[in-house]
Amino acid sequence: MKGNRNGMFKLYLLMSPGGRAIIGRHPGYLGVILNYLGFVLWWGSIFPLIIALFFIIMIVFTALEEEKYLQQKFGRDYKEYMEKVRWRFVPGIF
């Protein structure tokens, strides 16, 4: 059962060059954030920027809560994964 429990983390690390993620722990959330920013640029107005910032903040809080849950569920395995994949979204920034 242990192999199944943390298999997703091992698979992700195997797919990453050198066992490290190129982007971060939440590439899906990063894609959504970039999508929101693209809409802001497309609309070229302050109103979509306000809406996008609200949703970006919500995504960041969701990712933080998700990490707490995963730490509780997977324990040491997820903490090791977090050490190997240091950044949440963009390496060197956050």
C-alpha positions in Angstrom: 0.0 0.0 0.0 2.9 2.4 0.7 3.9 2.4 -3.0 0.4 3.5 -4.0 0.2 6.1 -1.3 3.1 8.3 -2.5 3.3 7.1 -6.1 2.1 10.3 -7.6 4.9 12.2 -6.0 7.5 9.8 -7.2 6.1 9.7 -10.7 6.2 13.5 -10.8 9.8 13.7 -9.6 10.8 11.0 -12.1 9.3 13.1 -14.9 11.2 16.2 -13.8 14.8 16.7 -14.9 17.2 15.8 -12.1 14.2 15.0 -9.8 13.2 18.7 -9.6 10.2 20.4 -11.1 10.8 23.0 -13.8 7.9 25.1 -12.8 6.7 24.4 -9.3 4.3 22.3 -7.2 1.2 23.8 -8.7 1.6 24.0 -12.5 -2.2 23.8 -13.0 -2.9 26.7 -10.8 -0.1 28.6 -12.5 -1.8 28.0 -15.8 -5.0 29.4 -14.5 -3.2 32.5 -13.1 -1.6 33.1 -16.4 -4.9 32.7 -18.1 -6.4 35.4 -15.9 -3.5 37.7 -16.6 -4.0 37.1 -20.3 -7.6 38.2 -20.1 -6.6 41.3 -18.3 -4.2 42.2 -21.1 -6.8 41.4 -23.7 -9.5 43.5 -22.1 -7.1 46.3 -21.3 -9.2 47.7 -18.4 -9.0 48.1 -14.7 -12.2 46.2 -13.9 -10.9 42.8 -15.2 -7.6 43.5 -13.3 -9.6 43.8 -10.0 -11.5 40.6 -10.7 -8.3 38.7 -11.8 -6.5 39.8 -8.6 -9.3 38.6 -6.5 -9.3 35.2 -8.2 -5.5 35.0 -8.1 -5.6 35.5 -4.4 -8.2 32.8 -4.0 -6.0 30.4 -6.0 -3.0 31.1 -3.8 -5.1 30.5 -0.7 -6.5 27.3 -2.2 -3.0 26.0 -3.0 -1.9 26.8 0.6 -4.8 24.9 2.0 -4.3 22.0 -0.4 -0.7 21.7 0.8 -1.8 21.6 4.4 -4.2 18.8 3.6 -1.6 16.9 1.6 0.9 17.2 4.5 -1.7 15.7 6.8 -2.6 13.0 4.4 0.9 11.9 3.2 3.1 13.2 6.1 6.8 12.7 5.5 6.4 11.7 1.9 4.8 15.1 1.0 7.4 17.0 3.1 10.2 15.3 1.1 8.4 16.2 -2.1 8.1 19.9 -0.9 11.9 19.9 -0.2 12.7 18.6 -3.7 10.2 20.9 -5.4 10.8 24.1 -3.4 8.6 26.6 -5.2 4.8 26.6 -5.4 4.3 28.4 -8.7 7.3 30.2 -10.2 10.9 29.2 -9.3 12.7 32.0 -7.6 9.6 34.0 -6.9 6.9 32.0 -5.1 
